[in-house]
Amino acid sequence: MRCDDGEEIELQVIRDVLDTVEERLLEWERHGWRLTIPRSLIYATVLYSVIVSARAARIFPARLDRADILDAIFDGIEPSDTGTAGRPVEDLIRRHTVHVN
């Protein structure tokens, strides 16, 4: 089945987000931190944030690559649609990890 360009873009966004989350999780684990919740919940929470952000852009169609939060996920730049800090993945991981040493 061939994807159209929009589908390919959205699949790439999902892959990039998941790869970024995985890299950050591995970095925390290398420093002795362990998750207190399932890894899949971290992925789901971040992906849901991307979906909400894409919808908030109010551009039709609401594609994932239009989500303001992507800058914060990839670069730590504060998204324009929220008043939160610019490190959503790290903040989420920090809330759900314990140091094992």
PyMOL CGO cylinders between C-alpha atoms (Angstrom):
from pymol import cmd
from pymol.cgo import CYLINDER

trace = [
    CYLINDER, 0.00, 0.00, 0.00, 1.44, 3.34, -1.05, 0.3, 1, 1, 1, 1, 1, 1,
    CYLINDER, 1.44, 3.34, -1.05, 1.19, 6.26, 1.35, 0.3, 1, 1, 1, 1, 1, 1,
    CYLINDER, 1.19, 6.26, 1.35, 0.53, 9.76, 0.13, 0.3, 1, 1, 1, 1, 1, 1,
    CYLINDER, 0.53, 9.76, 0.13, 2.98, 12.52, 1.07, 0.3, 1, 1, 1, 1, 1, 1,
    CYLINDER, 2.98, 12.52, 1.07, 0.92, 13.57, 4.12, 0.3, 1, 1, 1, 1, 1, 1,
    CYLINDER, 0.92, 13.57, 4.12, 0.92, 10.04, 5.48, 0.3, 1, 1, 1, 1, 1, 1,
    CYLINDER, 0.92, 10.04, 5.48, 4.65, 9.69, 4.89, 0.3, 1, 1, 1, 1, 1, 1,
    CYLINDER, 4.65, 9.69, 4.89, 5.27, 12.97, 6.69, 0.3, 1, 1, 1, 1, 1, 1,
    CYLINDER, 5.27, 12.97, 6.69, 3.14, 11.94, 9.67, 0.3, 1, 1, 1, 1, 1, 1,
    CYLINDER, 3.14, 11.94, 9.67, 4.82, 8.54, 9.88, 0.3, 1, 1, 1, 1, 1, 1,
    CYLINDER, 4.82, 8.54, 9.88, 8.21, 10.26, 9.84, 0.3, 1, 1, 1, 1, 1, 1,
    CYLINDER, 8.21, 10.26, 9.84, 7.11, 12.64, 12.62, 0.3, 1, 1, 1, 1, 1, 1,
    CYLINDER, 7.11, 12.64, 12.62, 5.96, 9.69, 14.73, 0.3, 1, 1, 1, 1, 1, 1,
    CYLINDER, 5.96, 9.69, 14.73, 9.21, 7.86, 14.11, 0.3, 1, 1, 1, 1, 1, 1,
    CYLINDER, 9.21, 7.86, 14.11, 11.31, 10.94, 14.92, 0.3, 1, 1, 1, 1, 1, 1,
    CYLINDER, 11.31, 10.94, 14.92, 9.38, 11.56, 18.14, 0.3, 1, 1, 1, 1, 1, 1,
    CYLINDER, 9.38, 11.56, 18.14, 9.71, 7.93, 19.25, 0.3, 1, 1, 1, 1, 1, 1,
    CYLINDER, 9.71, 7.93, 19.25, 13.42, 7.88, 18.40, 0.3, 1, 1, 1, 1, 1, 1,
    CYLINDER, 13.42, 7.88, 18.40, 13.95, 11.10, 20.36, 0.3, 1, 1, 1, 1, 1, 1,
    CYLINDER, 13.95, 11.10, 20.36, 12.10, 9.75, 23.40, 0.3, 1, 1, 1, 1, 1, 1,
    CYLINDER, 12.10, 9.75, 23.40, 14.07, 6.50, 23.23, 0.3, 1, 1, 1, 1, 1, 1,
    CYLINDER, 14.07, 6.50, 23.23, 17.39, 8.38, 23.04, 0.3, 1, 1, 1, 1, 1, 1,
    CYLINDER, 17.39, 8.38, 23.04, 16.47, 10.46, 26.09, 0.3, 1, 1, 1, 1, 1, 1,
    CYLINDER, 16.47, 10.46, 26.09, 15.33, 7.39, 28.04, 0.3, 1, 1, 1, 1, 1, 1,
    CYLINDER, 15.33, 7.39, 28.04, 18.57, 5.58, 27.26, 0.3, 1, 1, 1, 1, 1, 1,
    CYLINDER, 18.57, 5.58, 27.26, 20.57, 8.62, 28.35, 0.3, 1, 1, 1, 1, 1, 1,
    CYLINDER, 20.57, 8.62, 28.35, 18.77, 8.73, 31.70, 0.3, 1, 1, 1, 1, 1, 1,
    CYLINDER, 18.77, 8.73, 31.70, 19.26, 4.97, 32.14, 0.3, 1, 1, 1, 1, 1, 1,
    CYLINDER, 19.26, 4.97, 32.14, 23.00, 5.29, 31.44, 0.3, 1, 1, 1, 1, 1, 1,
    CYLINDER, 23.00, 5.29, 31.44, 23.13, 7.68, 34.40, 0.3, 1, 1, 1, 1, 1, 1,
    CYLINDER, 23.13, 7.68, 34.40, 21.50, 5.19, 36.76, 0.3, 1, 1, 1, 1, 1, 1,
    CYLINDER, 21.50, 5.19, 36.76, 17.83, 6.22, 36.50, 0.3, 1, 1, 1, 1, 1, 1,
    CYLINDER, 17.83, 6.22, 36.50, 14.97, 3.73, 36.04, 0.3, 1, 1, 1, 1, 1, 1,
    CYLINDER, 14.97, 3.73, 36.04, 11.36, 4.31, 35.04, 0.3, 1, 1, 1, 1, 1, 1,
    CYLINDER, 11.36, 4.31, 35.04, 8.60, 3.78, 37.60, 0.3, 1, 1, 1, 1, 1, 1,
    CYLINDER, 8.60, 3.78, 37.60, 5.94, 3.44, 34.90, 0.3, 1, 1, 1, 1, 1, 1,
    CYLINDER, 5.94, 3.44, 34.90, 5.81, 1.38, 31.71, 0.3, 1, 1, 1, 1, 1, 1,
    CYLINDER, 5.81, 1.38, 31.71, 7.98, 2.71, 28.89, 0.3, 1, 1, 1, 1, 1, 1,
    CYLINDER, 7.98, 2.71, 28.89, 4.95, 2.56, 26.60, 0.3, 1, 1, 1, 1, 1, 1,
    CYLINDER, 4.95, 2.56, 26.60, 3.17, 5.12, 28.81, 0.3, 1, 1, 1, 1, 1, 1,
    CYLINDER, 3.17, 5.12, 28.81, 6.01, 7.59, 28.24, 0.3, 1, 1, 1, 1, 1, 1,
    CYLINDER, 6.01, 7.59, 28.24, 5.72, 7.08, 24.47, 0.3, 1, 1, 1, 1, 1, 1,
    CYLINDER, 5.72, 7.08, 24.47, 1.92, 7.36, 24.53, 0.3, 1, 1, 1, 1, 1, 1,
    CYLINDER, 1.92, 7.36, 24.53, 1.99, 10.53, 26.65, 0.3, 1, 1, 1, 1, 1, 1,
    CYLINDER, 1.99, 10.53, 26.65, 4.46, 12.26, 24.34, 0.3, 1, 1, 1, 1, 1, 1,
    CYLINDER, 4.46, 12.26, 24.34, 2.58, 11.21, 21.19, 0.3, 1, 1, 1, 1, 1, 1,
    CYLINDER, 2.58, 11.21, 21.19, -0.69, 12.41, 22.70, 0.3, 1, 1, 1, 1, 1, 1,
    CYLINDER, -0.69, 12.41, 22.70, 0.94, 15.78, 23.40, 0.3, 1, 1, 1, 1, 1, 1,
    CYLINDER, 0.94, 15.78, 23.40, 1.95, 16.00, 19.74, 0.3, 1, 1, 1, 1, 1, 1,
    CYLINDER, 1.95, 16.00, 19.74, -1.61, 15.20, 18.62, 0.3, 1, 1, 1, 1, 1, 1,
    CYLINDER, -1.61, 15.20, 18.62, -3.11, 17.81, 20.97, 0.3, 1, 1, 1, 1, 1, 1,
    CYLINDER, -3.11, 17.81, 20.97, -0.60, 20.39, 19.79, 0.3, 1, 1, 1, 1, 1, 1,
    CYLINDER, -0.60, 20.39, 19.79, -1.33, 19.65, 16.12, 0.3, 1, 1, 1, 1, 1, 1,
    CYLINDER, -1.33, 19.65, 16.12, -5.06, 20.04, 16.74, 0.3, 1, 1, 1, 1, 1, 1,
    CYLINDER, -5.06, 20.04, 16.74, -4.47, 23.31, 18.61, 0.3, 1, 1, 1, 1, 1, 1,
    CYLINDER, -4.47, 23.31, 18.61, -2.82, 24.80, 15.52, 0.3, 1, 1, 1, 1, 1, 1,
    CYLINDER, -2.82, 24.80, 15.52, -6.32, 24.94, 13.98, 0.3, 1, 1, 1, 1, 1, 1,
    CYLINDER, -6.32, 24.94, 13.98, -4.93, 24.40, 10.50, 0.3, 1, 1, 1, 1, 1, 1,
    CYLINDER, -4.93, 24.40, 10.50, -6.81, 21.95, 8.32, 0.3, 1, 1, 1, 1, 1, 1,
    CYLINDER, -6.81, 21.95, 8.32, -5.86, 19.23, 8.00, 0.3, 1, 1, 1, 1, 1, 1,
    CYLINDER, -5.86, 19.23, 8.00, -4.40, 18.95, 11.50, 0.3, 1, 1, 1, 1, 1, 1,
    CYLINDER, -4.40, 18.95, 11.50, -1.21, 17.11, 10.60, 0.3, 1, 1, 1, 1, 1, 1,
    CYLINDER, -1.21, 17.11, 10.60, 1.38, 16.13, 13.18, 0.3, 1, 1, 1, 1, 1, 1,
    CYLINDER, 1.38, 16.13, 13.18, 4.17, 18.06, 11.49, 0.3, 1, 1, 1, 1, 1, 1,
    CYLINDER, 4.17, 18.06, 11.49, 2.29, 21.28, 12.35, 0.3, 1, 1, 1, 1, 1, 1,
    CYLINDER, 2.29, 21.28, 12.35, 2.44, 20.67, 16.10, 0.3, 1, 1, 1, 1, 1, 1,
    CYLINDER, 2.44, 20.67, 16.10, 4.19, 23.51, 17.91, 0.3, 1, 1, 1, 1, 1, 1,
    CYLINDER, 4.19, 23.51, 17.91, 5.43, 21.12, 20.59, 0.3, 1, 1, 1, 1, 1, 1,
    CYLINDER, 5.43, 21.12, 20.59, 7.78, 19.41, 18.15, 0.3, 1, 1, 1, 1, 1, 1,
    CYLINDER, 7.78, 19.41, 18.15, 10.38, 22.16, 18.63, 0.3, 1, 1, 1, 1, 1, 1,
    CYLINDER, 10.38, 22.16, 18.63, 10.29, 21.54, 22.36, 0.3, 1, 1, 1, 1, 1, 1,
    CYLINDER, 10.29, 21.54, 22.36, 10.59, 17.78, 21.91, 0.3, 1, 1, 1, 1, 1, 1,
    CYLINDER, 10.59, 17.78, 21.91, 13.45, 17.92, 19.43, 0.3, 1, 1, 1, 1, 1, 1,
    CYLINDER, 13.45, 17.92, 19.43, 15.30, 21.06, 20.50, 0.3, 1, 1, 1, 1, 1, 1,
    CYLINDER, 15.30, 21.06, 20.50, 14.04, 22.08, 23.94, 0.3, 1, 1, 1, 1, 1, 1,
    CYLINDER, 14.04, 22.08, 23.94, 12.51, 25.27, 22.51, 0.3, 1, 1, 1, 1, 1, 1,
    CYLINDER, 12.51, 25.27, 22.51, 9.36, 26.44, 24.28, 0.3, 1, 1, 1, 1, 1, 1,
    CYLINDER, 9.36, 26.44, 24.28, 6.23, 25.84, 22.16, 0.3, 1, 1, 1, 1, 1, 1,
    CYLINDER, 6.23, 25.84, 22.16, 4.15, 28.93, 21.40, 0.3, 1, 1, 1, 1, 1, 1,
    CYLINDER, 4.15, 28.93, 21.40, 0.83, 27.32, 22.35, 0.3, 1, 1, 1, 1, 1, 1,
    CYLINDER, 0.83, 27.32, 22.35, 1.66, 26.61, 26.00, 0.3, 1, 1, 1, 1, 1, 1,
    CYLINDER, 1.66, 26.61, 26.00, 3.04, 28.39, 29.00, 0.3, 1, 1, 1, 1, 1, 1,
    CYLINDER, 3.04, 28.39, 29.00, 5.16, 25.43, 30.04, 0.3, 1, 1, 1, 1, 1, 1,
    CYLINDER, 5.16, 25.43, 30.04, 8.88, 24.89, 30.09, 0.3, 1, 1, 1, 1, 1, 1,
    CYLINDER, 8.88, 24.89, 30.09, 10.56, 23.81, 26.89, 0.3, 1, 1, 1, 1, 1, 1,
    CYLINDER, 10.56, 23.81, 26.89, 11.63, 20.28, 27.85, 0.3, 1, 1, 1, 1, 1, 1,
    CYLINDER, 11.63, 20.28, 27.85, 8.47, 18.13, 27.89, 0.3, 1, 1, 1, 1, 1, 1,
    CYLINDER, 8.47, 18.13, 27.89, 10.20, 14.78, 27.39, 0.3, 1, 1, 1, 1, 1, 1,
    CYLINDER, 10.20, 14.78, 27.39, 12.78, 15.39, 30.10, 0.3, 1, 1, 1, 1, 1, 1,
    CYLINDER, 12.78, 15.39, 30.10, 10.11, 16.72, 32.48, 0.3, 1, 1, 1, 1, 1, 1,
    CYLINDER, 10.11, 16.72, 32.48, 7.98, 13.63, 31.92, 0.3, 1, 1, 1, 1, 1, 1,
    CYLINDER, 7.98, 13.63, 31.92, 10.92, 11.28, 32.42, 0.3, 1, 1, 1, 1, 1, 1,
    CYLINDER, 10.92, 11.28, 32.42, 12.05, 13.17, 35.53, 0.3, 1, 1, 1, 1, 1, 1,
    CYLINDER, 12.05, 13.17, 35.53, 8.58, 12.77, 37.12, 0.3, 1, 1, 1, 1, 1, 1,
    CYLINDER, 8.58, 12.77, 37.12, 8.61, 9.03, 36.54, 0.3, 1, 1, 1, 1, 1, 1,
    CYLINDER, 8.61, 9.03, 36.54, 12.13, 7.86, 37.37, 0.3, 1, 1, 1, 1, 1, 1,
    CYLINDER, 12.13, 7.86, 37.37, 14.10, 6.88, 40.44, 0.3, 1, 1, 1, 1, 1, 1,
    CYLINDER, 14.10, 6.88, 40.44, 17.86, 6.62, 40.83, 0.3, 1, 1, 1, 1, 1, 1,
    CYLINDER, 17.86, 6.62, 40.83, 18.96, 3.05, 41.47, 0.3, 1, 1, 1, 1, 1, 1,
    CYLINDER, 18.96, 3.05, 41.47, 22.27, 3.81, 43.14, 0.3, 1, 1, 1, 1, 1, 1,
]
cmd.load_cgo(trace, "trace")
